[in-house]
Amino acid sequence: MDQFYITTPIYYVNDKPHIGHAYTSLLCDVIARFIRLDEKSVKFTTGTDEHGQKIEKAAKANRIDPQDFTNKVSTTFKELAAFMNFQYDDFIRTTDKRHVNAVTALWNRLQEREQIYLSCYSGWYSVRDEAFYQESELINGKAPTGADVEWLKEESYFFRLSNWQDKLLQFYQDNPDFIFPESRKNEVIAFVKSGLTDLSISRTSFSWGITVPNNNKHIIYVWIDALTNYITSVNFPNVEDNEYKKFWMNKNCFNVHVIGKDILRFHAVYWPAILMATELPLPKQIAVHGWWLNEGKKISKSLGNIIDPIKLSKEFGVDQLRYFLLREVNFSQDGNFSKQTMISRINSELANNVGNLVQRTMSFLHKQYNGVIPIIDKNLLIGNESLPNCKTIYNQIKGYLSKYEFNNIIALILNISSEANAYIDKSTPWILSKTNTAQMNLVICKLLEHIRIIGILLQPIIPQSAEKILNQLQIPQEERKFKSLYNAQIQYGTTLPKPVPIFLKFIP
């Protein structure tokens, strides 16, 4: 596919961002960067969810107007994105006028198609989760997430979710990759098969939110509000807009929502049902990642073990944190954050492997050649002296990326670096400098090519460090795309700058 639309969930602004927010955005940023390296069209969006009872309560507790409160907290999410070097294309706020218009238009489409009715709701409600739960779902009197619930009875508009049970099950069957991974798809199918009840989609017990058209006593349910962000960003309700046609209507566009497992039901059940009911296209995939634990324990404010990604980045480095989060865990599984493990990864893989390869190669180049890349016959880079097969590497990267196997992408890059380090030890260029200058030239050029390939591949993962590597090799900007892996080479005769350490070892 030539077009890609990648989204994070929009983050709830009742508190400052934590490691979970950073991780989801990082996943999307890396995907978008890899796609850009392939010179395909991509739109990457993120944003903040700013309505609902939790926000109203938090603002009141801080003795501040809800809009002022959300303005302040939303800024912290933009600051996190800037600090972590996330290159998003659009930042949605649910208090934006364009978003209010989109939510209102979606509501009207539901109403016009008789998918909404007014009734009375009574049931268990979690303020923290902004979700209703059935009696059978409660665990020791609490929501499955551990949140407190309260019995709620009030007038409410309902979405006819029950009408879409069979159509959802058929859709999952016809689109087996819609929910990734398989385990999450099975979880959703089991939930839908257990029976869907109509969904309460308005509230009257608070006022901070988008009012229901023609009935300002009701506030539109925060999840209807939040989910609509995915089409707000492509300029819905203007269905003739180029962005909407390109990234939502286009069958050749792969649009994916990357989410945490705690919000699976909203995205894999409610959202597709709403889109079906409004006769709008569905996304191609819901990709569901696991949670991060802190030293084996679930992260929560009550335990006081929230991980601040900005504080962590200031201690270890932005690229180092990006690297660790992608390297340490399989996408679909929970990850365990440990400072000791992070230090070990930084030292053994970044400093001792990749960093060491760059430093020793560049230092040798300056010692023996005054920094000038020697001129060799390119035809010599065959047989035993051949370079990594870049077309094979490219295809492997694409395969891993389609399954969100970022740790395998990193392992592949590390393997290239390890092979290059082993080649240095085997070829002993310091001895060749006295016995076989032509062979030494060949060795150094092969090593520089390995570093060039590594630098290009690392750009989406650790962009600032990768840029330093490519700058040390004087690689032109136009030769840093995927196609340059096999269409370009280092420029013989070029004078390279003196080496600067890329990764420093971290001493605890």
Sequence and secondary structure as in RCSB ss.txt:
>XXXX:A:sequence
MDQFYITTPIYYVNDKPHIGHAYTSLLCDVIARFIRLDEKSVKFTTGTDEHGQKIEKAAKANRIDPQDFTNKVST
TFKELAAFMNFQYDDFIRTTDKRHVNAVTALWNRLQEREQIYLSCYSGWYSVRDEAFYQESELINGKAPTGADVE
WLKEESYFFRLSNWQDKLLQFYQDNPDFIFPESRKNEVIAFVKSGLTDLSISRTSFSWGITVPNNNKHIIYVWID
ALTNYITSVNFPNVEDNEYKKFWMNKNCFNVHVIGKDILRFHAVYWPAILMATELPLPKQIAVHGWWLNEGKKIS
KSLGNIIDPIKLSKEFGVDQLRYFLLREVNFSQDGNFSKQTMISRINSELANNVGNLVQRTMSFLHKQYNGVIPI
IDKNLLIGNESLPNCKTIYNQIKGYLSKYEFNNIIALILNISSEANAYIDKSTPWILSKTNTAQMNLVICKLLEH
IRIIGILLQPIIPQSAEKILNQLQIPQEERKFKSLYNAQIQYGTTLPKPVPIFLKFIP
>XXXX:A:secstr
  EEEEE   EETTS   HHHHHHHHHHHHHHHHHHHTT EEEEEEEEE  SHHHHHHHHHTTS HHHHHHHHHH
HHHHHHHHTT   SEEEETTSHHHHHHHHHHHHHHHHTT EEEEEEEEEEETTTTEEE GGG BTTB TTS   E
EEEEEEEEE GGGGHHHHHHHHHH TTSEESHHHHHHHHHHHHT    EE EESS   S EETTEEEEEE HHHH
HHTHHHHTTTTT TTSHHHIIIII TTEEEEEEEEGGGHHIIIIIHHHHHHHTT    SEEEEE  EEETTEE  
TTTT    HHHHHHHH HHHHHHHHHHSS TTS EEE HHHHHHHIIIIIIIIIIHHHHHHHHHHHHHHTTB   
  GGGSSGGG    HHHHHHHHHHHHHTT HHHHHHHHHHHHHHHHHHHHHH HHHHHHH HHHHHHHHHHHHHH
HHHHHHHHTTTSHHHHHHHHHHTT  GGG STTHHHH    TT B      SS     
